[in-house]
Amino acid sequence: MEVANWYSIAKAMHLIGMVSWMAGLFYLVRLMVYHAEASGLPEPQKDILSGQYNLMEWKVYKIILKPAVIITWSFGTMMLTIQPAWLQQNWMLGKLVFVLLLTAYTHYCQTHIRRLESQTSDFNHVYYRVMNEVPTIILVSAVFLAVFRDRINWWYLLGGVGAFSALILFAVRRVARKQKKT
């Protein structure tokens, strides 16, 4: 098989892994929001819901996230093996930083599953709502780098991501205030 075909297969699998990874993160942290909300409910609702949310969180982490991370990293590495010159380009180095941040964030989520499971989490649902937006910010940054590559204006990227992050934070705070009133 030609190198171009191997590259196309690797790229397709990398994208499938990345989409699955993002979907898993969005779903996992949304479950954490509900789990944190359930911790304020009276018994037996609290125990029933907390147990169910914890089961769902672990399934998402083990069945969706872990394989998706492995697929994304494996086929991304394969693409870099086929195109090693990309490692000399700033856009790729920037993208790799975001992939490392997303990997660290995924492991950070695992610590929160454990905290929620043991009922030792000091965080409320608002924290998890903010935490739910972190992958979105990383995704936007990595996609812009991958699309624009060496044509990216780093100041515009930084300013755009900063403005986007501020807008998301504003929206989360507004939702939290609205929920507090009801």
C-alpha positions as CSV (number, residue, x, y, z in Angstrom):
1,M,0.0,0.0,0.0
2,E,1.2,3.5,-0.8
3,V,2.4,5.9,1.9
4,A,-0.4,8.3,1.0
5,N,-3.0,5.6,1.7
6,W,-1.4,4.7,5.1
7,Y,-1.4,8.4,5.9
8,S,-5.1,8.8,5.0
9,I,-6.0,5.8,7.1
10,A,-4.0,7.1,10.0
11,K,-5.7,10.6,9.6
12,A,-9.2,9.1,9.5
13,M,-8.5,6.9,12.6
14,H,-7.0,9.9,14.4
15,L,-10.1,12.0,13.7
16,I,-12.4,9.2,14.8
17,G,-10.4,8.8,18.0
18,M,-10.4,12.6,18.6
19,V,-14.2,12.9,18.1
20,S,-14.8,9.9,20.5
21,W,-12.4,11.4,23.0
22,M,-14.2,14.8,23.0
23,A,-17.7,13.2,23.1
24,G,-16.5,11.1,26.1
25,L,-15.2,14.1,27.9
26,F,-18.3,16.2,27.3
27,Y,-20.5,13.3,28.5
28,L,-18.3,12.4,31.5
29,V,-18.2,15.9,33.0
30,R,-21.9,16.5,32.3
31,L,-22.4,13.3,34.5
32,M,-20.2,14.9,37.1
33,V,-22.4,18.0,37.1
34,Y,-25.5,15.8,37.8
35,H,-23.5,13.8,40.3
36,A,-22.5,16.9,42.2
37,E,-26.2,18.2,42.1
38,A,-27.4,14.8,43.5
39,S,-25.1,15.1,46.5
40,G,-27.3,17.8,47.8
41,L,-30.5,15.7,47.7
42,P,-32.0,13.9,50.7
43,E,-31.6,10.2,51.3
44,P,-32.4,7.7,49.7
45,Q,-32.3,9.8,46.4
46,K,-28.7,10.9,47.0
47,D,-27.4,7.3,47.4
48,I,-29.4,5.9,44.5
49,L,-28.4,8.7,42.1
50,S,-24.8,8.9,43.3
51,G,-24.3,5.2,42.8
52,Q,-25.8,5.3,39.3
53,Y,-23.8,8.4,38.2
54,N,-20.6,6.8,39.5
55,L,-21.3,3.7,37.6
56,M,-21.9,5.7,34.4
57,E,-18.8,7.9,35.0
58,W,-16.6,4.8,35.2
59,K,-18.1,3.2,32.2
60,V,-17.6,6.4,30.1
61,Y,-14.0,6.6,31.3
62,K,-13.1,3.0,30.7
63,I,-15.1,2.1,27.7
64,I,-15.1,5.4,25.7
65,L,-12.3,7.7,26.9
66,K,-9.4,5.2,27.4
67,P,-9.7,3.6,24.0
68,A,-10.3,7.0,22.3
69,V,-7.1,8.4,23.9
70,I,-5.1,5.4,22.8
71,I,-6.5,5.6,19.2
72,T,-5.9,9.3,19.0
73,W,-2.3,9.1,20.2
74,S,-1.5,6.0,18.2
75,F,-2.7,7.2,14.9
76,G,-1.4,10.7,15.5
77,T,2.0,9.2,16.2
78,M,1.7,7.2,13.0
79,M,1.0,10.4,11.0
80,L,4.0,12.0,12.5
81,T,6.1,9.0,11.6
82,I,5.0,9.4,8.0
83,Q,5.4,13.2,8.1
84,P,8.3,13.7,10.6
85,A,9.1,17.2,9.2
86,W,5.9,18.5,10.9
87,L,7.7,18.2,14.3
88,Q,9.9,21.1,13.1
89,Q,6.8,23.3,12.6
90,N,5.5,25.6,15.3
91,W,1.8,24.8,14.6
92,M,2.4,21.1,15.3
93,L,4.4,21.8,18.5
94,G,1.5,24.0,19.6
95,K,-1.0,21.4,18.8
96,L,1.0,18.8,20.7
97,V,0.9,21.0,23.7
98,F,-2.9,21.1,23.5
99,V,-3.0,17.3,23.1
100,L,-0.8,16.9,26.2
101,L,-3.1,19.3,28.1
102,L,-6.1,17.3,27.0
103,T,-4.5,14.1,28.1
104,A,-3.6,15.6,31.5
105,Y,-7.2,16.9,31.8
106,T,-8.6,13.4,31.0
107,H,-6.5,12.0,33.9
108,Y,-7.6,14.9,36.1
109,C,-11.2,13.8,35.4
110,Q,-10.4,10.3,36.7
111,T,-9.4,11.9,40.0
112,H,-12.8,13.6,40.2
113,I,-14.6,10.3,39.5
114,R,-12.8,8.9,42.5
115,R,-13.6,11.9,44.7
116,L,-17.3,11.8,43.7
117,E,-17.3,8.1,44.3
118,S,-15.9,8.4,47.8
119,Q,-18.0,11.5,48.5
120,T,-14.8,13.6,49.2
121,S,-15.3,16.1,46.5
122,D,-15.3,19.7,47.7
123,F,-16.6,20.9,44.4
124,N,-20.2,21.9,43.6
125,H,-22.0,21.6,40.3
126,V,-20.9,25.0,39.2
127,Y,-17.2,24.0,39.3
128,Y,-18.0,20.9,37.1
129,R,-20.0,23.2,34.7
130,V,-16.8,25.3,34.3
131,M,-14.7,22.1,34.1
132,N,-17.0,20.9,31.3
133,E,-15.9,23.8,29.1
134,V,-12.2,23.1,29.3
135,P,-12.1,20.5,26.5
136,T,-14.1,22.9,24.3
137,I,-11.4,25.6,24.6
138,I,-8.6,23.1,24.0
139,L,-10.5,21.6,21.0
140,V,-11.0,25.1,19.4
141,S,-7.3,25.9,19.9
142,A,-6.1,22.6,18.4
143,V,-8.5,22.7,15.5
144,F,-7.5,26.2,14.5
145,L,-3.8,25.2,14.7
146,A,-4.4,22.1,12.5
147,V,-6.4,24.0,9.9
148,F,-4.4,27.1,9.6
149,R,-1.0,25.5,10.3
150,D,1.9,27.9,9.6
151,R,-0.5,30.6,8.5
152,I,-1.8,31.0,12.1
153,N,-1.4,34.4,13.7
154,W,-0.4,33.4,17.3
155,W,-1.7,36.7,18.8
156,Y,-5.1,36.3,17.1
157,L,-5.3,32.7,18.3
158,L,-4.4,33.7,21.9
159,G,-6.8,36.6,21.8
160,G,-9.6,34.6,20.2
161,V,-9.2,31.8,22.7
162,G,-9.1,34.3,25.6
163,A,-12.2,36.0,24.4
164,F,-14.0,32.6,23.7
165,S,-13.0,31.4,27.2
166,A,-14.3,34.7,28.8
167,L,-17.6,34.3,26.9
168,I,-18.0,30.7,28.1
169,L,-17.2,31.6,31.7
170,F,-19.8,34.5,31.5
171,A,-22.4,32.0,30.2
172,V,-21.7,29.4,32.9
173,R,-21.9,32.0,35.7
174,R,-25.1,33.4,34.3
175,V,-26.6,29.9,34.2
176,A,-25.4,29.2,37.7
177,R,-27.1,32.5,39.0
178,K,-30.3,31.6,37.1
179,Q,-30.4,28.2,38.7
180,K,-29.7,29.6,42.2
181,K,-32.8,31.8,41.9
182,T,-35.1,28.9,41.0
